[in-house]
């Protein structure tokens, strides 16, 4: 239930509140394990000589993110010590803190299957933590704070990528990988401390009395509210809207390495050029949506997100032989060979534009998911929708290594652009033009 208008907090009050600080910690804790799996792990494997096909198959370790809605009701139904949210958070955060350093005990050349098993376990712990963090954040924030709180969470989530995607790569050039994984894991400590210090949120709508109610009712409500046909369109859209850009970035770090950039250059240039435009895109997207509305934002931001993929195809075409895995590659921009400094500049520009598009698209996408969920069943329905959105990171991305090996980087990125089209076509049903026309008339 919303507060009366007179009690609605101002933006400045919300920004300075303890709740927003908590959202910073929830976002950072949620993003760190995932970026370890999708950024640091592929860089480690590639730098140790693992082939692209094997690295691409490692996308399957993200299956827990795809299926987490199956066990999400357990966290609504059962309450461990410290509370229903804080108790479960402590369990999964401690397990992540202990399991991440274990990667350093293996050698990618001889223990690839052991690494895959461990990565799957870490992915499961991370998915469980995400379920509880999403539910905790929804119960912590009042309705008027949901937009700002989720924006803070998402941006902190992205900033967490600086640790495994930048700092850890730089450290890997100067110390053993075993030490890198230990240092990276220690960044889970702030989230654990936050969990121990905060209070358990009040139960606004109560808790399910039975496990059956926790499992059945969220799905039943979603179908009844939208109708079966519309519900299927919604689920298809959630799956397809981010598929193209998800596949584009699935092997991003190996792509940079294959183009001859060092781990330090990737850490300093590529990761930062990808992070800050993405954060900026999310903030700009959130502000623009106030004026544009969600429907128009899905069209405009989705188009930018899709077109930005072509920048990677152009960059791959500029390299003389981007599958050579050599530090002496030549780049030809407009028919002229360019220096390393110029290569880094073009790399940063292409990554920055793509990240800006992804930030815009993600802002509209998350807003759409939030609008689609019912407040009474946010935890399980949110887990369902985010699980479906994670499918491209598992099944589709698992094949990206084979695609690159067979068609090369340039054609692979063009294919990613084509794959992004069906998600945009579904907007004809999800955000039809006549509703946008109504929005335009209302603005006038």
C-alpha positions as CSV (number, residue, x, y, z in Angstrom):
1,X,0.0,0.0,0.0
2,X,1.3,3.4,-0.9
3,X,1.8,6.2,1.6
4,X,-0.5,9.2,1.4
5,X,0.8,11.9,-0.9
6,X,1.7,14.1,2.0
7,X,3.9,11.4,3.4
8,X,5.7,10.6,0.1
9,X,9.5,11.1,0.6
10,X,11.3,13.6,-1.6
11,X,14.1,12.6,-3.9
12,X,16.7,14.2,-1.6
13,X,15.2,12.4,1.5
14,X,15.3,9.1,-0.3
15,X,18.8,9.6,-1.6
16,X,20.1,10.3,1.9
17,X,18.1,7.5,3.6
18,X,19.6,4.3,5.1
19,X,17.5,2.3,2.7
20,X,19.4,3.6,-0.3
21,X,22.7,2.7,1.3
22,X,21.4,-0.8,1.9
23,X,20.5,-1.0,-1.8
24,X,24.1,-0.1,-2.7
25,X,25.3,-3.2,-0.7
26,X,22.6,-5.5,-2.1
27,X,23.5,-4.5,-5.6
28,X,27.2,-5.0,-5.1
29,X,26.8,-8.3,-3.3
30,X,24.5,-9.5,-6.1
31,X,26.8,-8.5,-9.0
32,X,30.1,-9.7,-7.7
33,X,29.6,-13.5,-8.0
34,X,28.0,-13.2,-11.4
35,X,30.8,-11.1,-12.8
36,X,33.3,-13.5,-11.5
37,X,31.6,-16.2,-13.5
38,X,31.0,-14.3,-16.7
39,X,34.1,-12.1,-16.8
40,X,37.0,-13.3,-14.6
41,X,36.5,-17.0,-15.2
42,X,36.6,-16.8,-19.0
43,X,39.7,-14.5,-18.8
44,X,41.5,-17.0,-16.5
45,X,40.6,-19.9,-18.8
46,X,41.6,-18.1,-22.0
47,X,44.9,-16.8,-20.6
48,X,45.8,-20.4,-19.6
49,X,45.2,-21.6,-23.2
50,X,41.7,-23.1,-22.9
51,X,39.9,-23.1,-26.3
52,X,36.9,-20.9,-27.1
53,X,34.5,-23.9,-27.5
54,X,35.2,-25.0,-24.0
55,X,34.9,-21.4,-22.6
56,X,31.6,-21.0,-24.5
57,X,30.2,-24.2,-22.9
58,X,30.9,-22.7,-19.5
59,X,27.9,-20.5,-20.1
60,X,25.9,-23.6,-19.0
61,X,27.1,-23.1,-15.4
62,X,24.5,-20.3,-15.3
63,X,21.7,-22.8,-15.3
64,X,20.8,-22.0,-11.6
65,X,20.0,-18.4,-12.6
66,X,17.6,-19.8,-15.2
67,X,15.8,-22.2,-12.9
68,X,15.9,-20.3,-9.6
69,X,12.2,-19.7,-9.6
70,X,11.7,-23.4,-8.9
71,X,13.1,-23.2,-5.4
72,X,12.4,-19.5,-4.7
73,X,9.1,-20.4,-2.9
74,X,11.2,-22.2,-0.3
75,X,12.7,-18.9,0.9
76,X,9.2,-17.5,1.2
77,X,7.8,-20.4,3.2
78,X,10.7,-21.3,5.6
79,X,12.4,-19.0,8.1
80,X,15.9,-19.8,9.4
81,X,17.6,-18.1,12.5
82,X,18.0,-14.3,12.1
83,X,14.8,-14.0,10.0
84,X,13.3,-15.1,6.7
85,X,15.5,-12.7,4.7
86,X,18.6,-12.1,6.8
87,X,18.9,-15.7,7.8
88,X,19.0,-17.0,4.2
89,X,21.3,-14.2,3.2
90,X,23.9,-15.1,5.8
91,X,23.8,-18.7,4.6
92,X,24.5,-18.0,0.9
93,X,26.9,-15.1,1.5
94,X,29.1,-17.2,3.8
95,X,29.1,-20.1,1.2
96,X,30.1,-17.7,-1.6
97,X,32.9,-16.3,0.6
98,X,34.3,-19.8,1.1
99,X,33.8,-21.3,-2.3
100,X,35.1,-18.5,-4.6
101,X,38.8,-18.9,-3.5
102,X,38.6,-22.6,-4.3
103,X,39.1,-21.8,-8.0
104,X,42.7,-21.0,-7.3
105,X,43.4,-24.6,-6.3
106,X,42.8,-25.9,-9.8
107,X,44.8,-25.9,-13.1
108,X,42.6,-25.1,-16.2
109,X,44.8,-27.4,-18.3
110,X,44.2,-30.5,-16.2
111,X,41.2,-29.8,-14.0
112,X,38.7,-28.3,-16.4
113,X,35.8,-30.5,-15.2
114,X,36.5,-29.8,-11.6
115,X,36.5,-26.1,-12.4
116,X,33.1,-26.5,-14.2
117,X,31.6,-28.3,-11.2
118,X,32.8,-25.6,-8.8
119,X,31.6,-22.9,-11.0
120,X,28.1,-24.5,-11.1
121,X,28.1,-24.6,-7.3
122,X,29.1,-20.9,-7.1
123,X,26.4,-20.1,-9.6
124,X,23.8,-21.9,-7.4
125,X,24.9,-20.0,-4.3
126,X,24.8,-16.7,-6.2
127,X,21.3,-17.4,-7.6
128,X,20.0,-18.3,-4.2
129,X,21.4,-15.0,-2.8
130,X,19.7,-13.1,-5.7
131,X,16.3,-14.6,-4.8
132,X,16.6,-13.4,-1.2
133,X,18.1,-10.0,-2.1
134,X,15.3,-9.2,-4.5
135,X,12.6,-10.2,-2.0
136,X,14.4,-8.2,0.8
137,X,14.6,-5.1,-1.3
138,X,11.0,-5.3,-2.3
139,X,9.9,-5.6,1.3
140,X,12.3,-2.9,2.5
141,X,11.2,-0.2,0.1
142,X,7.8,1.6,0.1
143,X,6.2,1.9,-3.3
144,X,7.4,5.5,-3.7
145,X,11.0,4.3,-3.3
146,X,11.0,1.3,-5.6
147,X,12.2,3.2,-8.7
148,X,15.1,4.9,-7.0
149,X,16.0,1.9,-4.9
150,X,16.1,-0.4,-7.8
151,X,18.1,2.1,-9.9
152,X,20.7,2.3,-7.0
153,X,20.7,-1.5,-6.8
154,X,21.3,-2.0,-10.5
155,X,24.1,0.6,-10.7
156,X,25.8,-0.9,-7.7
157,X,25.4,-4.3,-9.4
158,X,27.2,-2.9,-12.5
159,X,30.0,-1.2,-10.4
160,X,30.7,-4.6,-8.8
161,X,31.9,-5.7,-12.2
162,X,35.0,-3.5,-11.7
163,X,36.4,-5.9,-9.2
164,X,36.5,-9.2,-11.2
165,X,36.5,-7.3,-14.6
166,X,39.2,-4.8,-13.9
167,X,41.0,-5.0,-10.5
168,X,41.3,-8.8,-10.6
169,X,42.6,-8.8,-14.2
170,X,45.2,-6.2,-13.3
171,X,46.3,-8.2,-10.3
172,X,46.5,-11.3,-12.4
173,X,49.4,-9.7,-14.3
174,X,51.4,-9.4,-11.1
175,X,50.4,-12.3,-8.8
176,X,49.3,-16.0,-9.0
177,X,45.6,-16.7,-9.9
178,X,45.1,-18.4,-6.5
179,X,45.8,-15.1,-4.8
180,X,43.6,-13.2,-7.2
181,X,40.6,-15.4,-6.4
182,X,41.2,-15.0,-2.6
183,X,41.3,-11.2,-2.9
184,X,38.3,-11.1,-5.1
185,X,36.3,-13.3,-2.7
186,X,37.0,-10.9,0.2
187,X,34.8,-8.3,-1.5
188,X,31.8,-10.4,-0.4
189,X,32.5,-9.3,3.2
190,X,30.8,-5.8,3.0
191,X,27.5,-7.5,2.0
192,X,27.8,-10.0,4.8
193,X,28.4,-7.2,7.3
194,X,25.4,-5.4,6.0
195,X,23.2,-8.4,6.4
196,X,24.3,-8.8,10.1
197,X,23.7,-5.1,10.8
198,X,20.3,-4.4,9.2
199,X,17.0,-5.3,10.6
200,X,14.5,-7.8,9.2
201,X,11.8,-6.1,7.0
202,X,8.3,-6.2,8.2
203,X,5.9,-8.6,6.5
204,X,3.4,-6.3,4.7
205,X,1.4,-9.1,3.2
206,X,2.3,-12.0,5.5
207,X,4.0,-15.2,4.5
208,X,2.5,-18.3,2.7
209,X,1.0,-20.7,5.2
210,X,1.9,-23.8,3.1
211,X,4.5,-24.7,0.6
212,X,1.8,-25.4,-1.9
213,X,0.5,-21.8,-1.6
214,X,4.0,-20.4,-2.0
215,X,4.5,-22.4,-5.3
216,X,1.1,-22.3,-7.0
217,X,-0.5,-19.0,-6.3
218,X,2.1,-16.7,-8.0
219,X,1.8,-18.6,-11.3
220,X,-2.0,-18.8,-11.0
221,X,-2.3,-15.1,-10.4
222,X,0.0,-14.2,-13.3
223,X,-2.1,-16.3,-15.8
224,X,-5.4,-15.1,-14.5
225,X,-4.4,-11.4,-14.6
226,X,-3.1,-11.5,-18.2
227,X,-4.9,-14.4,-19.8
228,X,-2.9,-17.4,-21.2
229,X,-2.2,-15.9,-24.7
230,X,-1.0,-12.5,-23.4
231,X,1.0,-14.3,-20.6
232,X,2.9,-16.3,-23.3
233,X,3.6,-13.2,-25.3
234,X,5.0,-11.6,-22.2
235,X,7.2,-14.6,-21.4
236,X,8.5,-14.7,-25.0
237,X,9.3,-11.0,-25.0
238,X,11.2,-11.3,-21.7
239,X,13.3,-14.1,-23.2
240,X,14.0,-12.4,-26.6
241,X,14.4,-8.7,-25.8
242,X,18.0,-9.0,-24.4
243,X,19.0,-12.1,-26.4
244,X,21.1,-10.3,-29.0
245,X,23.2,-8.2,-26.7
246,X,23.5,-11.1,-24.2
247,X,25.2,-13.2,-26.9
248,X,27.3,-10.3,-28.0
249,X,29.0,-9.9,-24.6
250,X,29.1,-13.7,-23.8
251,X,32.7,-13.9,-25.0
252,X,33.7,-10.3,-24.7
253,X,36.9,-10.8,-22.7
254,X,38.1,-13.6,-25.0
255,X,37.4,-11.4,-28.0
256,X,39.5,-8.6,-26.5
257,X,42.3,-11.1,-25.8
258,X,42.1,-12.5,-29.3
259,X,42.4,-9.0,-30.7
260,X,45.8,-8.7,-29.0
261,X,45.0,-6.6,-25.9
262,X,46.7,-7.5,-22.6
263,X,44.8,-8.2,-19.4
264,X,45.9,-4.9,-18.0
265,X,44.6,-3.0,-21.1
266,X,41.3,-4.8,-20.8
267,X,41.1,-4.0,-17.1
268,X,41.9,-0.3,-17.6
269,X,40.2,0.4,-20.9
270,X,37.6,-2.2,-21.9
271,X,36.0,-2.8,-18.6
272,X,35.8,0.9,-17.6
273,X,34.6,1.9,-21.0
274,X,31.8,-0.6,-20.6
275,X,30.9,0.1,-17.1
276,X,30.4,3.9,-16.9
277,X,28.4,4.4,-20.1
278,X,26.2,1.5,-18.9
279,X,25.6,3.2,-15.6
280,X,25.0,6.5,-17.4
281,X,22.6,4.8,-19.8
282,X,20.7,3.4,-16.8
283,X,20.4,6.8,-15.1
284,X,19.5,8.6,-18.3
285,X,17.0,5.9,-19.2
286,X,15.3,6.2,-15.8
287,X,14.9,9.9,-16.3
288,X,13.7,9.7,-19.9
289,X,11.1,7.1,-19.0
290,X,9.4,9.7,-16.8
291,X,8.6,11.6,-20.0
292,X,8.5,8.8,-22.6
293,X,6.7,6.1,-20.7
294,X,7.7,2.5,-20.7
295,X,6.2,1.6,-24.1
296,X,8.1,4.3,-26.1
297,X,11.2,3.6,-24.0
298,X,11.1,-0.1,-25.0
299,X,11.1,0.8,-28.7
300,X,13.7,3.7,-28.6
301,X,16.1,2.1,-26.1
302,X,15.8,-1.3,-27.7
303,X,16.7,0.1,-31.1
304,X,19.8,1.8,-29.7
305,X,20.7,-1.4,-27.9
306,X,20.4,-3.4,-31.1
307,X,22.2,-1.0,-33.4
308,X,25.2,-0.7,-31.0
309,X,26.0,-4.4,-31.6
310,X,27.2,-3.6,-35.1
311,X,30.1,-1.6,-33.6
312,X,31.7,-4.9,-32.5
313,X,31.3,-6.3,-36.0
314,X,33.0,-3.2,-37.4
315,X,35.8,-3.5,-34.9
316,X,36.4,-7.2,-35.7
317,X,36.5,-6.4,-39.4
318,X,39.2,-3.8,-38.7
319,X,41.5,-6.4,-37.2
320,X,43.8,-8.2,-39.6
321,X,43.2,-11.6,-38.0
322,X,41.2,-11.5,-34.7
323,X,41.4,-15.2,-34.1
324,X,45.2,-15.3,-34.1
325,X,45.4,-14.6,-30.3
326,X,48.5,-12.4,-31.0
327,X,49.7,-9.2,-29.4
328,X,51.0,-8.0,-32.8
329,X,47.7,-7.7,-34.7
330,X,47.4,-4.8,-37.1
331,X,44.2,-2.8,-37.2
332,X,43.1,-1.0,-40.4
333,X,40.7,1.9,-39.8
334,X,39.5,3.4,-43.1
335,X,42.3,1.6,-44.9
336,X,45.1,3.0,-42.6
337,X,47.1,1.0,-40.1
338,X,46.7,2.5,-36.6
339,X,48.9,2.5,-33.4
340,X,48.1,0.7,-30.2
341,X,46.9,4.0,-28.5
342,X,44.5,4.5,-31.4
343,X,43.4,0.9,-31.2
344,X,42.6,1.4,-27.5
345,X,40.7,4.6,-28.3
346,X,38.5,2.9,-30.9
347,X,38.0,-0.1,-28.6
348,X,36.8,2.2,-25.8
349,X,34.4,4.0,-28.1
350,X,32.8,0.9,-29.5
351,X,32.4,-0.7,-26.1
352,X,31.1,2.6,-24.6
353,X,28.4,3.0,-27.3
354,X,27.3,-0.6,-26.9
355,X,27.3,-0.3,-23.1
356,X,25.2,2.9,-23.3
357,X,22.7,1.1,-25.4
358,X,22.6,-1.9,-23.0
359,X,22.1,0.5,-20.1
360,X,19.2,2.2,-21.8
361,X,17.6,-1.1,-22.8
362,X,18.1,-2.6,-19.3
363,X,16.4,0.4,-17.7
364,X,13.3,0.0,-19.8
365,X,13.4,-3.8,-19.5
366,X,13.6,-3.8,-15.7
367,X,10.8,-1.2,-15.5
368,X,8.7,-3.5,-17.6
369,X,9.3,-6.5,-15.4
370,X,8.5,-4.4,-12.3
371,X,5.2,-3.3,-13.9
372,X,4.4,-6.9,-14.8
373,X,4.8,-8.4,-11.3
374,X,2.1,-8.4,-8.6
375,X,3.1,-6.8,-5.3
376,X,1.7,-9.8,-3.3
377,X,4.0,-12.3,-5.2
378,X,6.9,-10.1,-6.2
379,X,9.6,-12.5,-4.9
380,X,8.5,-15.6,-6.9
381,X,7.3,-13.8,-10.0
382,X,10.4,-11.6,-10.1
383,X,12.5,-14.8,-9.8
384,X,10.5,-16.3,-12.7
385,X,11.0,-13.4,-15.0
386,X,14.7,-12.9,-14.2
387,X,15.2,-16.6,-14.6
388,X,13.7,-16.5,-18.1
389,X,15.8,-13.5,-18.9
390,X,18.9,-15.5,-17.9
391,X,18.1,-18.3,-20.4
392,X,20.2,-16.6,-23.1
393,X,23.2,-16.5,-20.8
394,X,23.0,-20.3,-20.5
395,X,21.7,-22.2,-23.5
396,X,22.2,-19.6,-26.3
397,X,25.6,-18.4,-25.0
398,X,26.9,-21.9,-24.6
399,X,27.0,-22.2,-28.4
400,X,28.8,-18.9,-29.0
401,X,32.2,-20.5,-28.9
402,X,31.3,-22.9,-31.7
403,X,29.7,-20.0,-33.7
404,X,32.9,-17.9,-33.5
405,X,35.1,-20.8,-34.4
406,X,33.0,-21.6,-37.5
407,X,32.1,-18.1,-38.7
408,X,34.7,-15.7,-37.2
409,X,34.1,-12.7,-34.9
410,X,32.6,-10.3,-37.5
411,X,29.9,-12.6,-38.8
412,X,29.2,-13.7,-35.3
413,X,28.4,-10.1,-34.2
414,X,26.2,-9.6,-37.3
415,X,24.3,-12.7,-36.3
416,X,23.8,-11.3,-32.8
417,X,22.3,-8.2,-34.4
418,X,19.8,-10.3,-36.5
419,X,18.9,-12.4,-33.4
420,X,17.9,-9.1,-31.6
421,X,15.2,-8.4,-34.2
422,X,12.5,-10.8,-32.9
423,X,12.4,-9.2,-29.5
424,X,11.8,-5.8,-31.2
425,X,9.0,-7.3,-33.4
426,X,7.3,-8.6,-30.2
427,X,6.9,-5.0,-29.1
428,X,4.1,-4.8,-31.7
429,X,2.2,-6.9,-29.1
430,X,3.8,-5.9,-25.9
431,X,4.0,-2.1,-26.5
432,X,1.7,-1.6,-29.6
433,X,1.8,1.6,-31.6
434,X,-1.8,2.7,-30.8
435,X,-0.9,2.8,-27.1
436,X,2.1,4.9,-27.9
437,X,-0.1,7.2,-29.9
438,X,-2.3,7.6,-26.9
439,X,0.7,8.5,-24.8
440,X,1.7,11.1,-27.4
441,X,-1.8,12.6,-27.3
442,X,-1.7,12.7,-23.5
443,X,1.6,14.6,-23.6
444,X,0.1,17.2,-26.0
